[in-house]
Amino acid sequence: KMELEIDEKELKAAGAEPLTNGRLGLRIRGWEIESSNRPILTSPELLLWEQKLKTSHLPEMVFGNSVLSLTHLASGTKI
């Protein structure tokens, strides 16, 4: 697992703060930015994705459970 070094002073200077409760990301200007890094899909998971997407052309290595989410706190809109 890759270690993340956070410079609290730089975050604060940018008007940001790190997320809490073990979540990886930050809160800045009304937005919450969070990421989650997961391993490459296993062969059975990859087959399931191909079936659901009705394709057999996915790359050999897919990080299908990794996520980057952007949430606008005031509206609750999540990308």
trRosetta pair geometry for C-beta under 8 A, 3 or more apart (Angstrom, degrees):
i j d omega theta_ij theta_ji phi_ij phi_ji
2 37 7.6 9 33 68 109 166
4 24 6.8 122 4 -139 163 110
6 11 6.6 8 179 -35 101 134
6 18 5.7 23 -168 -76 162 136
7 10 4.0 48 99 15 116 114
7 11 6.6 163 89 -15 62 84
8 11 5.6 -55 -148 37 33 114
8 12 6.2 31 156 -18 67 108
8 18 7.5 -68 -106 -12 79 115
9 12 5.8 -57 -147 39 29 110
9 13 6.2 32 154 -22 64 108
10 13 5.6 -52 -144 35 31 114
10 14 6.4 23 157 -13 64 108
11 14 6.0 -67 -154 41 29 105
11 16 4.5 -93 -169 84 80 97
11 17 6.2 109 147 -99 122 29
11 18 6.4 -28 -153 -41 169 78
11 26 6.5 -144 -141 -132 119 137
12 15 7.6 46 -176 -73 33 18
12 16 7.3 -104 -71 60 24 57
12 17 7.2 46 -88 -85 67 72
14 28 6.7 -25 125 -128 102 131
15 28 5.9 98 101 -148 84 86
15 29 6.2 58 115 -54 129 83
16 26 4.7 22 177 167 121 130
16 27 6.5 155 -157 77 70 46
16 28 3.8 -29 -99 -84 94 106
16 29 8.0 -44 -81 -9 76 75
17 26 6.5 158 80 -158 32 84
17 27 5.3 -15 61 56 85 97
17 28 7.7 165 19 -71 56 65
18 25 7.5 135 -158 89 62 39
18 26 5.5 -57 -108 -102 42 79
18 27 7.9 45 127 13 5 80
19 23 4.0 -66 125 90 131 110
19 24 7.0 12 54 71 123 5
19 25 4.5 36 -8 69 132 83
19 26 6.2 -126 -25 -85 80 24
19 27 6.4 114 -78 -30 72 90
19 32 6.9 79 -89 -159 115 102
19 34 6.2 37 -37 -97 163 100
20 23 6.7 32 71 32 28 100
23 34 5.7 -42 173 -133 112 121
24 34 6.5 109 79 -159 59 71
24 35 5.4 -62 104 66 110 77
24 36 6.8 144 46 -84 115 50
24 37 7.8 -27 66 1 162 90
25 32 6.6 69 127 172 134 75
25 33 4.9 -164 -165 100 109 58
25 34 3.5 -90 -29 -101 159 53
25 35 5.9 144 -76 8 95 66
26 32 7.7 -163 102 -148 35 52
26 33 5.6 1 57 56 72 98
27 31 7.1 175 -153 89 53 45
27 32 5.0 -19 -102 -102 80 74
27 33 7.7 179 -84 19 31 69
27 73 7.6 40 -147 -49 108 138
28 31 5.8 -19 69 61 67 91
28 33 7.1 -12 25 4 102 112
30 72 6.3 14 141 -155 96 72
30 73 5.5 -135 -169 37 60 101
30 74 5.8 -19 -160 -14 116 106
31 70 6.1 -18 -169 -168 117 88
31 71 6.7 144 -160 75 62 48
31 72 5.9 -35 -102 -100 75 54
31 73 6.8 -154 -95 -12 20 89
32 69 7.9 1 105 109 89 93
32 70 7.5 153 78 -158 53 40
32 71 4.4 -12 56 60 101 103
32 73 6.0 93 -19 -63 101 98
33 68 7.7 -8 -170 -172 83 85
33 69 7.6 173 -149 88 41 52
33 70 5.7 -5 -104 -107 74 73
33 71 8.0 -165 -70 24 34 70
34 67 7.7 6 109 111 87 102
34 68 7.6 167 88 -153 47 43
34 69 5.2 -9 61 58 93 94
34 71 7.5 11 8 3 108 109
35 66 7.6 3 -176 -179 88 89
35 67 6.7 176 -151 92 48 60
35 68 5.0 -9 -104 -103 88 71
35 69 7.7 176 -82 19 41 65
36 65 7.8 -71 116 141 111 75
36 66 6.2 -172 95 -150 68 51
36 67 4.5 20 44 46 104 95
37 63 7.7 -38 -153 -171 67 133
37 66 5.3 7 -128 -124 43 109
38 63 6.6 143 71 -171 76 85
38 64 7.9 -61 84 72 124 52
38 65 3.8 -50 78 93 157 102
38 66 4.9 -152 31 -67 81 65
38 67 7.9 45 -4 -5 111 78
39 63 7.6 -140 140 -127 19 79
39 65 7.6 16 53 52 54 117
40 61 4.9 -56 -134 -154 133 85
40 62 6.6 107 -157 60 77 39
40 63 5.9 -63 -99 -84 54 63
41 45 4.0 -134 -168 98 98 120
41 46 4.7 132 113 -62 124 78
41 49 6.6 -31 -153 -10 168 138
41 62 4.9 -4 13 74 121 94
41 63 7.4 -169 -22 -106 79 17
41 64 4.6 35 -60 15 120 120
41 65 7.2 132 -80 -10 79 93
42 45 4.7 93 50 9 74 105
42 46 6.9 -136 94 -8 37 89
43 46 5.6 -54 -145 35 30 114
43 47 6.5 32 156 -19 64 104
44 47 5.7 -52 -149 35 33 113
44 48 6.5 36 152 -21 64 104
45 48 5.6 -54 -151 35 33 114
45 49 6.5 35 151 -19 66 103
45 64 6.6 -168 148 53 120 143
46 49 5.7 -52 -150 35 33 112
46 50 6.4 34 151 -19 64 104
46 58 6.3 -162 -163 88 94 139
46 62 6.2 135 -110 32 95 120
46 64 7.8 179 -91 -19 61 140
47 50 5.6 -53 -149 35 32 113
47 51 6.4 33 152 -19 65 104
48 51 5.7 -54 -150 35 32 112
48 52 6.3 28 154 -16 66 107
49 52 5.8 -57 -144 40 31 109
49 53 5.9 11 162 -1 68 114
49 58 6.2 53 106 -60 119 165
49 62 6.9 -117 74 92 168 159
49 64 6.0 -118 -81 -111 148 155
50 53 6.2 -65 -137 51 25 98
50 54 7.9 116 164 -65 53 4
50 55 5.7 -109 -149 80 72 62
50 56 5.5 56 -166 -102 130 49
50 58 5.7 -120 -82 3 91 121
51 54 7.3 19 -178 -75 29 45
53 58 7.4 98 61 -60 146 115
55 58 6.5 113 103 -38 112 81
58 62 5.6 -26 169 -53 120 139
59 62 5.8 139 66 -64 90 82
63 66 4.2 2 147 6 111 126
69 78 6.0 -8 -172 -170 110 102
69 79 6.9 157 -156 79 58 52
70 78 7.1 157 82 -155 50 52
70 79 4.5 -5 57 54 101 103
71 76 7.3 -26 -169 -155 98 35
71 77 7.2 163 -152 86 53 47
71 78 4.7 -11 -103 -104 83 84
71 79 7.8 -163 -72 23 41 64
72 75 4.8 12 103 43 117 99
72 76 7.1 -30 79 27 76 14
72 77 4.5 15 38 54 114 95
72 78 7.7 -142 20 -69 68 42
73 76 7.6 22 -165 -71 24 44
